[in-house]
């Protein structure tokens, strides 16, 4: 169980601070059921209420700094995210983001970035759905890595894209 003051990853919301662990005094909610009150990181005034025993949304600790560094250093060798059936790619993207797995999200970012560069190089548009999920994955992963390493999102983003944009990593 997380405690007040902890920073966690909460589903596709991303990094959140645990403001409190409390019961809710509302009709239809048992008096002994505990809830987290979460505040999305860098979004003052916004709060999320979720049961402590929530099984539907991933809640986990922030990636430790050592693991974050390892992920960044190994990302060039990391396989691109695989979409089993292109027709249902949005479902695959959603599942990846909701799963909150840093390695999978890095693979998704790599795959979508390579796809975007390839399409633009051939004078084609990048699908809106792909663009939306690229942004969500970037926002969530980059925010978590920056938080873990105590640096800016811009620095992490630049580091990632400098490596995955190199000619050796472009699609042919």
N, C-alpha and C positions, 0 to 999 in steps of 0.2 A: 504494500500500500504506500502511496506517495503521501508526503506531508506538506503542510503549509510552507511556502517558500521554494519548493522544488520546481525545477524547470523540466518539462516532459515534452514528448511529441504526442499530439492527440490527432490521430487520423489525418485527413487531408487539411485540417486546420493548421498543422505544423507545430512549431514550438509555442508552448504555453507555460505560464507561471501558475502554480497551484496557489490560489488566493486563500482557499479555505477548504476544510473537509467538515461537512456539517449535515444536519438533517434538514429536510424541507418541510415547512409547516403549511401544507396545502391539502385541500380536500382530495381524497383518493390516493394519497401517497402515505404509506406506512410511516409512523413516527420514528421507527428505528432504522429506516433505510438511509444509508450514508450517500452523500453526493459530493463530488468535487466541484468547486467553483473555479473555473479556469479563465485566465485572461490571455488571449493570443498575444505573443511577443510583439512589441512595438505597435500595438493597436489599443491604446488607452481608451477606456470607456466601453469596450466590447467585452462581454463575459459569456462563457459557455458553462452550462450546468449539465453534468453527466453523472449517472450512478457510479459509485466506486466499483461495483461488480459488473459494469458494462462489458459484455462479451462481443458486441457487434462492431465496435470501433476500437482500433488498435490504440493502446496507451502504453508508452514505453519510455525508458530513460533516454536522454540525449546520448548520441554516440560519443564515447570517450575520446579525448583529444588524440591519443595514440592510434586508435582505430580510424579516426577521421584522416590523420596523416597517411596511414597505410592505404586507405581507399584512394586518396588523391594521388599518391605515388604509384599505385598499381592500375589506375584507370585506363591507361593506354592499352594494357593487356586484357582488360575486362571486355567480355563479349557484349556485343550490342544486344539489346532487348529483342526477344523473338516474339512475333505475333503469329499464333498458330493459324488463324483464318482471317485474312485481310478484311473480309466483309464485316467481321465483328471486332475490328481493331480497337474501337472506342471502349468496348467492354474490357479488353486486355489492358488498355491504358488505365482505366478506372481501378481495376483490380490491383495493378502495380502501385498506384498512388495510395490507395486505401491500405495496402499492406505495409506501408512505411518502411520498406527495406531499402536501406541506403544504396547497396550494391545494385539492386534491381532498378532503382530510380536513376542511378548514374548510367546504367545500360540503356534505359529509355531515353535519357537526354542525348546520349551519344547517337543512338539509332535515329532519333527524330532530327537531330542537327545534321547528320550525314544525308538523310533523305531530303531535308530542306535545301542544303547546298547543291545536291545533285539536281533537284528539280529546277532551282533557280538558274543553274548553269546551262540547263537545256531550255530555258525560256518558258518554263511551266510555273504555274502557281503552286504554292504550298497549301494543302488543304487546311481550312479553318479549324477543323477538329484536331488535326495534328498540332497546329500552332497553339491552340488552347491548352492541350495537355503538355506540350513542351514548356509553356510558361508555368503551369501549375507545378510540374516536377522540378523545374529550376527554382521557383520560389521556395518550395518546401525543402529541397535538399541543400541548396546554397545557404538558406537561412540557418539550417541546423548545423552545417559545417562551420559557418562563420561564427555562430554562437559557441560551438564547442571549442574552436581554436582561438576565440577572442579576437577576431579580426573583422574586417568589413565584408559585406556581401559582394561588393564590387571587386575586391581583391580575389575572393574565391572564384567568382564568375570569370574573371580575366584568366586566372590560373587554369581553370577547366577548359575554357575555349581556346587558349593558346595551345593546349595539348591535343584536343580533339579536332582542331581545325588544320593541323599540319598536313601537308600534301600526302604523307604516307598513310593518313587515315581517311582520305576521301574515297567515296565510292567511285567505281569506274563505269 
